[in-house]
């Protein structure tokens, strides 16, 4: 009598391999969830979002200027371009940093501002802002980097 043995089964080696793959995916899921949480915190903080948008606008405006001027106490920034009708002024009035182009109009860029200070450091401009809640933010932006 010949007995036929069926050798196709689930081996220990296969189960260990599946366990290793599952552990790797669990680590990736945990890393993704940690990243998602930190990104979510940054995006839901409206003041951080407003600050980042202000800095993007300021950097875009300053990339096309020929020179900048800062008043003696550092509260008003003037960005001069090749065309004088495009000269832009940034100042803080009533808790709002606003932009004026060619001495016309007022575009609010950043709200809840207690104090602002612009510092000209040659090719860089340092922007320091204290918000009404006491938080301080500072960033350096490049001046005049757009290709001609």
Secondary structure as a PSIPRED ss2 file (coil, helix, strand):
# PSIPRED VFORMAT (PSIPRED V4.0)

   1 X C   1.000  0.000  0.000
   2 X C   1.000  0.000  0.000
   3 X C   1.000  0.000  0.000
   4 X C   1.000  0.000  0.000
   5 X C   1.000  0.000  0.000
   6 X C   1.000  0.000  0.000
   7 X C   1.000  0.000  0.000
   8 X C   1.000  0.000  0.000
   9 X C   1.000  0.000  0.000
  10 X C   1.000  0.000  0.000
  11 X C   1.000  0.000  0.000
  12 X H   0.000  1.000  0.000
  13 X H   0.000  1.000  0.000
  14 X H   0.000  1.000  0.000
  15 X H   0.000  1.000  0.000
  16 X H   0.000  1.000  0.000
  17 X H   0.000  1.000  0.000
  18 X H   0.000  1.000  0.000
  19 X H   0.000  1.000  0.000
  20 X H   0.000  1.000  0.000
  21 X H   0.000  1.000  0.000
  22 X H   0.000  1.000  0.000
  23 X H   0.000  1.000  0.000
  24 X H   0.000  1.000  0.000
  25 X H   0.000  1.000  0.000
  26 X H   0.000  1.000  0.000
  27 X H   0.000  1.000  0.000
  28 X H   0.000  1.000  0.000
  29 X H   0.000  1.000  0.000
  30 X H   0.000  1.000  0.000
  31 X H   0.000  1.000  0.000
  32 X H   0.000  1.000  0.000
  33 X H   0.000  1.000  0.000
  34 X H   0.000  1.000  0.000
  35 X H   0.000  1.000  0.000
  36 X H   0.000  1.000  0.000
  37 X H   0.000  1.000  0.000
  38 X H   0.000  1.000  0.000
  39 X H   0.000  1.000  0.000
  40 X H   0.000  1.000  0.000
  41 X H   0.000  1.000  0.000
  42 X H   0.000  1.000  0.000
  43 X H   0.000  1.000  0.000
  44 X H   0.000  1.000  0.000
  45 X C   1.000  0.000  0.000
  46 X H   0.000  1.000  0.000
  47 X H   0.000  1.000  0.000
  48 X H   0.000  1.000  0.000
  49 X H   0.000  1.000  0.000
  50 X H   0.000  1.000  0.000
  51 X H   0.000  1.000  0.000
  52 X H   0.000  1.000  0.000
  53 X H   0.000  1.000  0.000
  54 X H   0.000  1.000  0.000
  55 X H   0.000  1.000  0.000
  56 X H   0.000  1.000  0.000
  57 X H   0.000  1.000  0.000
  58 X H   0.000  1.000  0.000
  59 X H   0.000  1.000  0.000
  60 X H   0.000  1.000  0.000
  61 X H   0.000  1.000  0.000
  62 X H   0.000  1.000  0.000
  63 X C   1.000  0.000  0.000
  64 X C   1.000  0.000  0.000
  65 X C   1.000  0.000  0.000
  66 X C   1.000  0.000  0.000
  67 X E   0.000  0.000  1.000
  68 X E   0.000  0.000  1.000
  69 X E   0.000  0.000  1.000
  70 X E   0.000  0.000  1.000
  71 X C   1.000  0.000  0.000
  72 X C   1.000  0.000  0.000
  73 X C   1.000  0.000  0.000
  74 X C   1.000  0.000  0.000
  75 X C   1.000  0.000  0.000
  76 X E   0.000  0.000  1.000
  77 X E   0.000  0.000  1.000
  78 X E   0.000  0.000  1.000
  79 X E   0.000  0.000  1.000
  80 X E   0.000  0.000  1.000
  81 X C   1.000  0.000  0.000
  82 X C   1.000  0.000  0.000
  83 X C   1.000  0.000  0.000
  84 X H   0.000  1.000  0.000
  85 X H   0.000  1.000  0.000
  86 X H   0.000  1.000  0.000
  87 X C   1.000  0.000  0.000
  88 X E   0.000  0.000  1.000
  89 X E   0.000  0.000  1.000
  90 X E   0.000  0.000  1.000
  91 X E   0.000  0.000  1.000
  92 X E   0.000  0.000  1.000
  93 X E   0.000  0.000  1.000
  94 X C   1.000  0.000  0.000
  95 X C   1.000  0.000  0.000
  96 X E   0.000  0.000  1.000
  97 X E   0.000  0.000  1.000
  98 X E   0.000  0.000  1.000
  99 X E   0.000  0.000  1.000
 100 X E   0.000  0.000  1.000
 101 X E   0.000  0.000  1.000
 102 X C   1.000  0.000  0.000
 103 X C   1.000  0.000  0.000
 104 X E   0.000  0.000  1.000
 105 X E   0.000  0.000  1.000
 106 X E   0.000  0.000  1.000
 107 X E   0.000  0.000  1.000
 108 X E   0.000  0.000  1.000
 109 X E   0.000  0.000  1.000
 110 X E   0.000  0.000  1.000
 111 X C   1.000  0.000  0.000
 112 X C   1.000  0.000  0.000
 113 X E   0.000  0.000  1.000
 114 X E   0.000  0.000  1.000
 115 X E   0.000  0.000  1.000
 116 X E   0.000  0.000  1.000
 117 X E   0.000  0.000  1.000
 118 X E   0.000  0.000  1.000
 119 X E   0.000  0.000  1.000
 120 X E   0.000  0.000  1.000
 121 X E   0.000  0.000  1.000
 122 X C   1.000  0.000  0.000
 123 X C   1.000  0.000  0.000
 124 X E   0.000  0.000  1.000
 125 X E   0.000  0.000  1.000
 126 X E   0.000  0.000  1.000
 127 X E   0.000  0.000  1.000
 128 X E   0.000  0.000  1.000
 129 X E   0.000  0.000  1.000
 130 X E   0.000  0.000  1.000
 131 X E   0.000  0.000  1.000
 132 X C   1.000  0.000  0.000
 133 X C   1.000  0.000  0.000
 134 X C   1.000  0.000  0.000
 135 X C   1.000  0.000  0.000
 136 X E   0.000  0.000  1.000
 137 X E   0.000  0.000  1.000
 138 X E   0.000  0.000  1.000
 139 X E   0.000  0.000  1.000
 140 X E   0.000  0.000  1.000
 141 X E   0.000  0.000  1.000
 142 X E   0.000  0.000  1.000
 143 X C   1.000  0.000  0.000
 144 X C   1.000  0.000  0.000
 145 X C   1.000  0.000  0.000
 146 X C   1.000  0.000  0.000
 147 X C   1.000  0.000  0.000
 148 X C   1.000  0.000  0.000
